[in-house]
Amino acid sequence: MAETSSPDPDAPVARIPVGISSCLLGEEVRFDGQHKRDAYINGTLSQFFEFVPVCPEVAVGLGVPREPIRLVADKGEPVRVVGSRTPDLDVTEDLHAYGRQQAAELPHIHGYILKKGSPSCGMERVKVYKPDGHPLTTSAGAYAESFMAERPLLPVEEEGRLGDPMLRENFIERVFVHERWHREVAAEPTPSALVAFHSAHKLLLMAHDQQAYRRLGRLVAEAGSGDIEETVSTYFGELMTALRKPATRKGHANVLYHLMGYLKDHLDGEDKQELTDLIESYRTGYVPLIVPITLLNHHFRRHPQPYVASQVYLQPHPAELMLRNRV
């Protein structure tokens, strides 16, 4: 059975491979020869992620500097990626093909950070223009669209959306879960490895989607009676889909009360009231998640519970990222 335990804060950090648009690392590959270096990515996240840079526009032969490209379509017609001044410069198929190629050539990455608004790399809401230059609709960038179609379960986010504390925490949490899954289960799928993984992630899953939590519990309970490869594939698909939905304050509060239940025989009335008050303060938006989590961890250090100690929920990502200080 795969070993499950809470992350060791003193263990050396092995950086997780994550794909990224090259310009976000400061590489001067933009159409104007500039970059879009992101301080948070290059400062904080680079301590935990080993970035794998990709610039699809350069990769398909567009130079630096170059004519800007944009998404163009007539109503009811497929979106094309063409030069903003030279419509005959059409790199649509090249970018789609490169997206499929990179999806196959980067099986080791556990997430991807894309450049917002890019006609090649944008994850969503990239402007699509009519041939006359008027806005028509929005879409994903051509490279990103094909890459994500090939790797639908890979955590993907745009650098602009990482400024939202809830979206940032959700993306980084999924990257760590994705890496853990491939290390503990996908590398050698067995019923015992699946059971151990699910057991450690129960409360995390509960915070995101209680229906998925129950479905996957039933699936794991039958893991030894069917095709384990099929079971593992189904589980992973449902898991990553459920985690894509950010956990709400209500979802977290339910888990916090669930954890409090393990302390019912150890806390006196004042301690129980203090913990209840903090959970309610979190649920109603007065304090961040880290506040009740810290008090729970304090009580569990005094009254250890092996099942609780194995739960990824209590520290799904390194404390240094301080993600739960803001959600």
N, C-alpha and C positions, 0 to 999 in steps of 0.2 A: 504494500500500500504506500502511495506517495506520502511523504511527511508533510504535514501542514503546521504552520506556526505563525505567530505574529512576526512582522519584520523586525530584525535585530537592529536597533538604532546604531550599534557600534560596528556593524559589519561593513566592509568596504563596498562602495557603490559601484555596481557594474552598469555602465551607461547603456540605455536601451536604444537600438537603432530605429530612427524615425526619419522618413522622407521629408524633404522640405524644398520649397521654391528657392533656388540659389540666391536670388536678389535679397531675400530676407536675412541671409548670412553676411551681407555686405559685398557680395560679388557684383562687379559692375557689368551686368549682362542685360540691363534694361534697353529698350529701343533707343533711348537717348544717351546710352553709355553710362548711366547712373545706377544706383542701387536703392534698395528700400530696407536697409539694415534695421532690424527690430531689436531694441535694447533688452526687452524681457526675454526674448528667445535666446539671444547671444549671451545674456548674463545669467539669469536664473535657470532657464530650462537646459542650457548647455551643460550644466553640472550633472544632469541626470539622463539626458538624451544624447546619443551619438548621431549627429545629423548627417543624412545622406543627401547632398544637394543635387537638384535636377533643374535645368532650364530647358524646357521642351522647344522653345522657339530657336534657341541656339543649336540645339541637337538636330533639328530638322533642316538646318542650313541657312537660317536667317542670320545675318551678320550683326555686329555691334560697332557703331550704331546702325539702325535700320529704320525702314519705314514702319510706322505703327500699323498694327493689324486690328481688326474689329470683327464682331459677329454681325452678319447681315442676312436678312431673309425677307422674302415677300410673304404676305399672308398665305398660310397653307403650304409654304415651301420649306424644305429643310434648311437649317441654319448653316451658313458657310462662313469660313474664316478667311477674310481677304484683306488686301492692303487698303488703308484708309484713303489713300490718294490714287492707288493703282488697283482697281477691282480685279484685273487679270491676275494679280498675285494671289493665288488661292492655295492655302496650305491646310485646307480642311482635312483631307484624307491623310496627309503626313502626320498631323497632330493626333488624329484618332489612332492611327497605326502605332505611333510612338507611345501613346497611353497604354495600349494593349501590350506592347513590347515590355515596357517598364513594369507593368503589373506582374509579368512573368519573371522578369529578371531581378525583382526585389522581393523575393519571398520572405526574406529575413527581417523586414521592417515590421514594426508593431504600431505604427501610426503615420500620419502624413499631415504636414502643415502647409497650406496652399496660400498663394497671394490673392487677396481679395480684389475682385473687379477685373482680373486679368482675362482676356479672351482665350488664353490657353489654359491658365491654372485656376481661375476662379471656381469656387465650389458651388456657388449659386448666385442668383440675382445679378449676373453680368448682363449689361445692356445689349440688346439686339436691335439693330437699326434696319429701317427700310432702305432700299437702294438709293432713295432720294435723301438719306441722312436723317430722317425723322425717327424717333424712338418707336419701336414696335412692341417689344416684350422683354423678358429677361430669360436667361438660361445659364447653364454651367459652361465654363470654358471647355473647349474641344478636348484638350489633353486630359483634363480632370474628369470630364464626363466618361471617357472611355476607360480610364484607370479605375474609377469608382465602380463602373459596371462590372469590371473583371474582379474587383476585390470589395464586394459590398459589405463585408463584415469588418473591414479594417477601420479603426478610428480615424476620421478625417475632420479637420477643422481649418478655418481661415484665420490668419493672424489678427485680422480686425476683430473677430468675434472672441478672441482670447482675452480681450479687455473686459468682457462680461464675467464677473466672478463665478456665476453658476455654470456657464458654458465652459469656462476654463477648467474648473474642478471636474466637470463631467468628462471632458476630453482626456485629461491627464489620468483620471481614474481608469478610463477604458483602455488607455495605452498600457497601464500596469497590469490590468486583468488579462489583456490580449497576450502580453509577454508571458505572464505566469501560466496561462492555459497551454501555450505551446511548449513551455519548459516542463510542466508537470503532467500533462495529459496527452497532447498531440504527438509528442516525441515517442511515446510508447503507450498507446491506448489500451487500457485494461479496465474492467469493471471497478476494481479497487481504487485505481487512480481517479476515475470519475467520481466515485463516492467521496473520496477524500477531498477532492477539489470542491465539489458541491457543498459538502459539510462546512468548509472554511468560508464559503461565499454566501451562505444562506441569508445572513442578515443584510449584507450588501444588496443582494437581489430583492429582498423584502422591501427595502427602502425605495427601490425604483418601481417595482411592479409586483403587487401581491398575487395577481392572477398567474403571471409567469413563474413566480416563486412556487406556487402550488403545482402548476403543470410540470415544471422541471423536477420537482420532488417526486412526482409519480413516475416520470421517465427514468430517473436514477434508481428508483426502487425496483424497476424491472430490468436493470442494466445487464444482469447476468443471464437473462433468458432469451436474448435476441442477438442479432448481429451487432457486435460492439462498435464496429466502424460506423455503421448507420446511426446507432444511438449517439455516439460521440458527435457526429456531424450535426444531427438534429439538435442536440443540447447546445452546442456552440452557437449555432445560428439563432436559436431563441434567446440565449444568454446575451449575446452582443446586441440583438435587436431591443431587448428589454432595457439594457443599460444605456442605450442611446437616448432614452427619455430621461432628462434630468430628474433626480429625486426632489420631491417637494418638501417643504417644512412639515407638512402633515405626515408624509412617508417616513421622514427621519424621526419625527416624534413617536410614531408607532414603534419603531425599532428601539428608541431610547426607553420607552416604557417596558418593552419586552425585556431589555437588558436589566432594567430595574427589578424585574420579577425574580432574577437570580439572587438578589440581595435581600429579599423580603424577610428572611430569617436572621439576618445579620445586622440590620439597621434599626436604630430606635426611632421613636416617633418624630423627633426633631430632624434627624438625618433624612428620613423619608420625605418629610415636608419640604426640606431644603431642596432635595433633588427634584421633587414634583414641581416646585416653584420655578426652578431653572429650566426644566423641560417645557413648561408652559410659557416661560419668557422667550425661549427659543421659538416655540411653535407660533407665537404671536408676533415675532419679528423684533423683539427688544434686544436680544443678544445673539451672537453668531453660534454656529454649531459647536465650535471648539469649547465653549463654556460648559455645557452639560457633559460633553465627552470627557473633559478633563476631570470633572468631579466623579464620573463613573469610573474612570481609570484609577482614581485615588482609592475608591472603595474596593475595587477589584484587586488592587495591590494588597490591601489589608485582608481581603476575603477571596483568595484565588478560586477561580472556577475554570477547570481545564477546557471545557467547551467554549466558554467566552474567550479565553486566552488564544484559542485557535482562530478566532473570527477576524477575517481581513477587514471587516467594517470598521474596527476601531483604529486602524491605520492603513488605509488602502494605498497611500502614497507617502513619500518621505515627509516627516514633520517640517523639515526645513523649507518646503514649498509654501507652508502656511496657508494652504487652500481653504481649510475649514475656519480660518479666522475671518473670512469674508462672505460666508454663505450661511 
